[in-house]
Amino acid sequence: MSLLSQINELKDKRARLNTEARAAYDAAQKNGWPEAEAKAKWDKQVDDVIAMGVEIEKLEKLDAVERSLLANPANTKPIDEKPTSFNAAQAAERRAALWSKAFRHTALPKDYPALSPEEMAEARALQVDVDTSGGYTRPSEQFLAELLKNVDDISAVRGMARKFQVVNAESLGVPYLSARASNASWTTELQTGSADSQMAFGKRALTPNPLAKSIKVSEKLLRSSALPIENLVREEMAYVFGITEETAFCTGSGANQPLGLFTASASGINTDRDVSTGNSATSITFDGLKEAKWTLKGQYHANAKWLFHRDALKQIDKLKDGDGQYIWQPSVVIGQPDRLLNAPVVMSDYVPNTFSASQYVGMFGDFSKYWIVDSLDFRLQRLNELYAETGQVGFIGRLECDGAPVLPEAFVRVKLSA
């Protein structure tokens, strides 16, 4: 079955399951849940609907990758193929293949002692920073670019934010308007109006902060030529870095880490952007969502999205408008996101989900106004001996990044009432 067919089938299945869950909920609203087992079944149906949405999104990304490969047949050539001449794309592809072999040689030199002159040159490039404590390897720019792309796919906020890379500077200064000018005054033809004394500018410095994580890979896997081990390491690093970054992008304190979207701060989004009107102390309401949407200025609506935890979406899935129609609409079209009040919905497990008085539970905004600054100084430290007794090789990944909302009025936080 093709990916496209799988996606269509999964979307149809989710739509049917969502219809069944809503019918069960409507019946329970009228007659009450007949038994605990029926309530548990409904809870599972809702969880499955949300989980299917995540699976559909992954399959759509995979489908996009496959389409890209088909559009560029050169990308599908065996890595050992050696054309007599190289264009720029072929040269990059060949170098990536050499780097892959050199990566395994660098991780397990005793198992990969015989490399060609080209591969040895690539291995020496990896070993530029070897030290006596076990050695640092500096991955190629391709490895770093692919790692960041993988992290983008894992982190919902990173995928929506505006991203910068700082190479030759320690930080990125972000100017912002700390106080607006007073209103213009009506005057005569020859007068200039009153001089303004209110307008003021400030500057936030986004300084990439160190982020590190270690993983262990078995020597057996590293020895297996059938597995793309560098991809395995990259994907694992992307996962551990991605969830750590996503947590900080949502709730980070801003102290030696990114400043989170749900952290009230004069340096980020202050409490003036909180909307609790219409919500109860324990749940989101239809009126509360409308209040949040229309608190955001019109110029940001074209690019605005909702951001919620799946627990919040479970609540929202039950909400109806005045005509008895459910307001949350799961997508049944490939490539189209779920929508709420005619705006796309993004789900992240790292959005706050404590449903009690005065807590944040979601956001509506233009997330391109959240800026992320990455440093290109990414390194892998290889630990050959530390885990030798268990037949493993350790890798410690180190990356530097920072992030913060740079325009508070582009966001509205959904808050429960006091």
C-alpha positions in Angstrom: 0.0 0.0 0.0 1.4 3.4 -0.9 2.0 6.1 1.7 -0.7 8.2 0.1 -3.2 5.3 0.5 -2.1 4.8 4.1 -2.7 8.4 4.9 -6.1 8.5 3.3 -7.1 5.3 5.0 -5.9 6.6 8.4 -7.7 9.9 7.9 -10.9 8.1 7.0 -10.5 5.8 10.1 -9.9 8.8 12.3 -13.0 10.6 10.9 -15.2 7.6 11.6 -13.8 7.1 15.1 -14.2 10.7 15.9 -17.9 10.6 14.7 -18.5 7.5 16.9 -16.9 9.2 19.9 -18.9 12.3 19.5 -22.1 10.3 19.1 -21.4 8.4 22.3 -20.6 11.7 24.1 -23.9 13.2 22.9 -25.9 10.2 24.1 -24.1 10.4 27.5 -24.9 14.1 27.8 -28.6 13.2 27.5 -28.8 9.9 29.4 -25.6 9.8 31.4 -22.9 7.2 31.0 -24.5 3.7 31.4 -21.4 2.3 33.0 -17.8 3.0 33.8 -16.7 0.7 31.0 -18.5 2.8 28.4 -16.9 6.0 29.8 -13.4 4.3 29.6 -14.2 3.2 26.0 -15.0 6.8 25.0 -11.8 8.1 26.7 -9.8 5.6 24.6 -11.6 6.6 21.4 -10.7 10.3 22.0 -7.0 9.3 22.8 -6.9 7.3 19.6 -8.3 10.2 17.5 -5.5 12.5 18.8 -2.8 9.8 18.4 -3.9 9.2 14.8 -3.5 12.9 14.1 0.1 12.6 15.2 0.7 9.5 13.1 -0.9 11.2 10.0 1.4 14.2 10.4 4.5 11.9 10.5 3.3 9.9 7.4 2.8 13.2 5.5 6.3 14.3 6.3 7.6 10.9 5.1 5.6 11.2 1.9 7.1 14.6 1.3 10.6 13.2 1.7 9.8 10.3 -0.8 8.4 12.8 -3.3 11.6 14.8 -3.0 13.7 11.8 -3.7 11.7 10.8 -6.7 12.0 14.3 -8.0 15.8 14.1 -7.7 16.8 10.6 -8.9 20.5 11.3 -8.1 19.7 11.1 -4.4 18.7 7.4 -4.8 22.0 6.1 -6.3 23.9 3.5 -4.3 26.5 5.3 -2.1 29.4 3.1 -3.5 28.8 4.2 -7.0 31.8 6.1 -8.3 31.1 8.3 -11.3 34.1 9.3 -13.4 33.2 13.0 -13.0 31.2 14.9 -10.4 28.9 17.8 -10.5 28.3 19.8 -7.3 25.4 17.6 -6.2 27.2 14.3 -6.9 30.3 15.6 -5.1 28.3 16.4 -2.0 26.6 13.0 -2.1 29.9 11.2 -2.5 31.4 13.2 0.4 28.4 12.3 2.6 28.9 8.6 1.8 32.6 8.9 2.7 31.8 10.7 5.9 29.4 7.9 6.9 32.1 5.3 6.6 34.6 7.6 8.4 32.1 8.1 11.2 32.0 4.4 11.9 35.8 4.2 11.7 36.1 7.0 14.2 33.6 5.3 16.6 35.2 1.9 16.4 38.7 2.2 14.9 39.6 -1.4 15.8 36.7 -2.7 13.7 37.2 -0.4 10.7 41.0 -0.2 10.3 41.0 -0.4 6.5 39.8 2.7 4.8 40.5 4.0 1.3 42.7 7.2 1.0 39.5 9.3 0.5 37.9 7.7 3.5 41.0 8.2 5.6 41.1 11.9 4.6 37.5 12.2 5.9 38.4 10.3 9.1 41.3 12.7 9.7 38.8 15.6 9.3 36.6 14.1 11.9 39.5 13.6 14.3 40.8 17.2 14.1 39.8 17.8 17.8 40.9 14.4 19.3 42.1 14.8 22.9 43.5 12.4 25.5 40.2 12.0 27.4 38.5 10.1 24.7 38.2 12.4 21.7 35.9 14.9 20.2 34.5 14.5 16.7 33.2 17.4 14.8 30.4 16.3 12.5 30.1 17.7 9.0 27.8 20.6 8.1 25.5 18.0 6.5 25.2 16.1 9.8 24.4 19.3 11.7 21.9 20.5 9.1 20.1 17.2 9.2 20.1 17.1 13.0 18.5 20.5 13.1 15.9 19.4 10.5 15.1 16.4 12.6 14.8 18.5 15.7 12.4 20.9 13.8 10.2 17.9 13.1 10.1 16.9 16.8 9.7 20.4 18.3 6.4 22.0 17.4 7.6 25.5 18.4 10.9 25.2 16.6 9.0 24.2 13.5 6.9 27.4 13.6 9.5 29.9 14.9 11.9 32.1 13.0 15.4 30.7 13.2 18.8 32.3 13.0 22.3 30.9 13.1 25.1 32.8 14.9 28.5 31.9 13.6 30.9 34.7 14.4 29.1 36.4 17.3 28.2 35.4 20.8 24.6 36.7 20.7 21.9 38.2 18.5 20.6 41.6 19.6 16.8 42.0 19.1 15.6 45.6 19.1 12.0 46.1 20.3 9.6 49.0 21.0 9.4 49.2 24.7 7.0 52.2 24.7 4.9 53.4 21.8 4.6 57.0 20.7 1.5 59.0 21.9 -1.3 59.7 19.5 -0.8 62.2 16.8 -2.5 65.6 17.3 -4.6 67.6 14.9 -3.0 70.8 13.9 -2.8 73.5 11.2 -0.9 73.4 7.9 2.2 75.1 9.2 2.4 73.4 12.6 4.3 70.1 13.2 2.2 68.9 16.2 3.5 68.1 19.7 6.9 66.5 20.2 6.7 62.9 21.4 8.4 61.9 24.7 7.0 58.4 25.2 8.5 56.3 22.3 11.4 54.2 23.5 13.4 51.3 22.2 15.0 48.4 24.1 17.1 45.4 23.1 17.1 41.8 24.1 20.2 39.7 23.6 19.6 36.1 22.5 22.7 34.3 23.6 23.0 30.6 22.6 23.1 28.5 25.8 24.8 25.1 26.1 22.6 22.1 25.8 24.0 18.6 26.2 22.8 15.0 26.3 24.4 11.6 26.0 23.3 8.3 24.4 24.8 4.9 24.2 25.0 2.7 21.1 25.9 -1.0 21.1 29.2 -2.0 19.4 27.2 -4.6 17.5 25.1 -2.0 15.8 28.2 0.1 15.1 29.9 -2.9 13.4 26.8 -3.6 11.2 27.5 -2.2 7.8 23.8 -2.8 6.9 22.7 0.0 9.3 23.2 3.7 8.7 24.6 4.3 12.2 25.2 8.0 11.8 21.4 8.3 11.1 20.7 6.4 14.2 22.9 8.7 16.3 21.4 11.8 14.6 17.8 10.6 15.2 18.5 9.8 18.9 20.2 13.1 19.4 17.4 14.9 17.6 14.9 13.2 20.0 16.7 14.1 23.2 17.6 17.6 22.1 14.1 18.2 20.6 12.1 17.4 23.7 14.5 19.4 25.9 14.3 22.4 23.6 10.5 22.1 23.3 10.1 22.2 27.1 12.2 25.3 27.3 10.5 27.0 24.3 7.1 26.5 26.1 8.0 27.0 29.8 11.7 28.0 30.0 12.7 30.6 32.6 15.1 32.6 30.3 18.0 32.0 32.8 20.7 30.2 30.9 17.9 28.7 28.7 15.3 30.0 26.3 12.4 32.1 27.6 9.2 30.2 27.2 5.9 31.3 25.6 4.0 30.4 28.7 6.4 32.2 31.1 5.0 35.6 32.0 7.9 38.1 31.7 8.5 41.7 30.8 11.3 40.4 28.6 8.9 38.2 26.7 5.1 38.0 26.9 3.7 39.9 29.9 0.4 39.2 31.7 -1.4 41.8 29.5 -1.6 39.1 26.9 -3.5 36.6 29.1 -7.2 36.0 28.4 -9.3 34.1 30.9 -12.7 35.7 30.2 -15.4 33.1 29.5 -13.3 30.2 30.8 -14.1 28.4 34.0 -11.6 27.6 36.8 -11.2 24.0 35.5 -11.9 24.0 31.7 -11.8 25.9 28.4 -15.0 27.1 27.0 -16.2 28.1 23.5 -16.7 31.7 24.6 -13.2 31.7 26.2 -11.6 30.6 22.9 -13.5 33.3 21.0 -12.3 35.9 23.5 -8.7 34.7 22.9 -9.0 34.7 19.2 -10.4 38.2 18.9 -7.9 39.7 21.4 -5.2 39.1 18.8 -4.9 42.0 16.4 -6.1 41.4 12.9 -2.7 41.8 11.2 -1.5 38.6 12.9 -4.5 36.4 12.1 -3.3 35.3 8.6 -0.3 33.5 10.1 -1.8 32.7 13.6 -2.1 29.1 15.0 -3.5 27.5 18.1 -1.1 25.7 20.4 -2.4 23.2 22.9 -1.6 20.1 24.9 -3.5 17.0 23.8 -5.4 17.1 27.2 -6.7 20.5 26.2 -7.7 19.2 22.8 -9.6 16.4 24.5 -11.6 19.1 26.3 -12.1 21.2 23.1 -13.2 18.2 21.2 -16.4 18.2 23.2 -17.2 21.9 22.7 -20.2 22.9 20.4 -21.3 26.2 19.0 -24.8 27.6 19.4 -26.1 25.4 16.5 -24.9 22.2 18.2 -22.0 21.8 15.8 -18.6 20.7 17.2 -16.1 23.6 16.9 -13.0 21.5 16.5 -12.7 20.0 13.0 -10.2 17.2 12.5 -8.7 17.3 9.0 -9.7 14.8 6.4 -7.5 16.4 3.6 -3.9 15.4 3.2 -1.5 18.2 4.1 -4.2 20.2 5.9 -4.0 20.7 9.7 -6.9 20.3 12.1 -8.7 23.6 12.6 -10.3 25.5 15.4 -12.4 28.6 14.8 -10.9 28.6 11.3 -7.3 28.6 12.4 -4.8 25.6 12.3 -4.2 23.6 15.5 -0.8 22.5 16.6 -0.3 20.0 19.4 2.6 19.8 21.8 3.0 17.6 24.9 5.0 20.3 26.6 2.3 23.0 26.7 1.0 23.4 30.3 -1.9 21.1 31.0 -2.8 21.7 34.6 -6.5 22.5 34.6 -7.0 24.5 37.7 -7.6 28.2 38.6 -5.4 30.8 36.9 -3.3 28.3 34.9 -2.2 28.7 31.3 -3.6 26.0 29.0 -3.0 27.2 25.5 -2.1 30.0 23.1 -3.2 31.7 19.9 -0.6 33.7 18.0 1.8 34.2 15.2 4.7 32.0 16.1 7.1 33.5 13.6 7.5 36.2 16.3 9.2 33.6 18.5 12.9 33.7 17.5 15.4 30.9 18.0 19.2 31.5 17.7 21.4 28.4 17.1 25.2 28.3 17.3 27.0 26.1 14.8 29.3 24.9 17.5 27.8 21.3 17.7 30.1 18.6 18.9 30.0 14.9 19.6 32.2 13.5 22.3 33.0 9.8 21.8 33.4 7.6 24.9 35.1 4.4 23.8 36.2 2.9 27.1 33.6 4.1 29.6 31.0 1.6 28.5 33.4 -1.1 27.2 32.2 -3.7 29.8 28.7 -3.5 28.4 29.8 -3.6 24.7 28.6 0.0 24.1 30.1 3.3 22.8 28.9 6.5 24.3 28.2 9.8 22.5 27.7 13.1 24.2 26.1 15.7 22.0 26.5 19.4 22.7 24.5 22.2 21.1 24.0 25.9 21.9 20.7 27.7 21.4 18.5 30.4 22.8 14.9 31.6 22.1 12.4 34.1 23.1 9.2 35.8 22.0 10.2 39.2 20.4 6.7 40.8 19.9 4.3 40.3 22.8 1.2 41.6 20.9 1.6 38.7 18.4 0.5 36.2 21.1 -2.5 35.6 23.3 -2.3 33.1 26.1 -5.4 31.1 27.0 -5.8 31.1 30.8 -8.4 29.6 33.1 -10.4 31.9 35.4 -9.4 32.5 39.0 
